Amino acid sequence: MEDRSLTGRVALVAGGTRGGGRGIAVQLGAAGATVYVTGRSSGSRRSDLGRPETIEDTAGQVTAAGGHGIPVRADHSRPDEVRALVERIAAEQDGRLDILVNSVWGGDPLTDWEHPLWEQDLDTGLRLLRQAVETHVITSRFALPLMVARERGLVVEVTDGNTARYRGSFFYDLAKSAVIRLAVAQAAELKPHGVAAVAVTPGFLRSEAVLDHFGVTEADWRDAIAQDPHFAHSETPAYLGRAVAALAADPDVMAKTGRALATWGLYQEYGFTDVDGTQPDFAAHWADALVDEYGPLGDPL
């Protein structure tokens, strides 16, 4: 039976151009939502990442999935552009915003995996924090009043990992950990207003950039397992999207507010699958194959 549990809901997916943001936007659309897809990469002007994906592409996929995709080019590091975006949503949707997804990232080319903090370029590291953390703060600052006014809604902070385990690079770790704290802090302030806030992480995400890194496509992704056997346990952005859609449709989502959640836990509760019908569980794979080398993932934050 087709899931239309989010029909009539309005979502803003900030950073919905590609990867997890795109997966979330499309799956919210598949559940019937109207989705504003925002980012810096559009058909008329690309971001400095220089990748081919655009907000128009994502919005088209949202509509094709059964929702209503609306692309809006916005640089979420610029408060004036975010203010204008939220004012547009308020005007077009009669003040309604049900779901806010903070998925702005763009930090891959800024992440230094080779050097400790004292050997890294400071300007680059601070730019990563502005791109990956400040953008979320700015977006929530302007979007949350729409939810507070209606005393309902869900904020999702997209991160990497839901434990205190160090993530291998100083500024990367700081950014992803800070995003979890953004969810915790927003949850505390929003709870009296009936709005939930959570952080959500995928496992080994098969994003467009990851597929490019391995030289494969989604159609032949298994060919890359020979390069990295752990890739066999990866998941598509749709899996993350279905996790977020399930949370957004849950009438008891307030019970989860303030928590750092993961696809590998949420599929067990909500029963969703990846596009191929499987249910990837990267935490289970970690416990089986990676714990001796890297240590335990740790307790959820």
Secondary structure, DSSP 8 states (H G I E B T S, - for coil): ----TTTT-EEEEET-SSHHHHHHHHHHHHTT-EEEEEES--SS---TT--S--HHHHHHHHHHHTSEEEEEE--TT-HHHHHHHHHHHHHHTTT---EEEE-----GGG--SSS-GGGS-HHHHHHHHIIIIIHHHHHHHHHHHHHHHHT-EEEEEE-S-SBS---SSHHHHHHHHHHHHHHHHHHHHHGGGTEEEEEEE-SSB--HHHHHHHT--STTGGGGGGT-GGGGG-B-HHHHHHHHHHHHH-TTGGGGTT-EEEHHHHHHHH----TTS----HHHHIIIIIHHHH-----B-
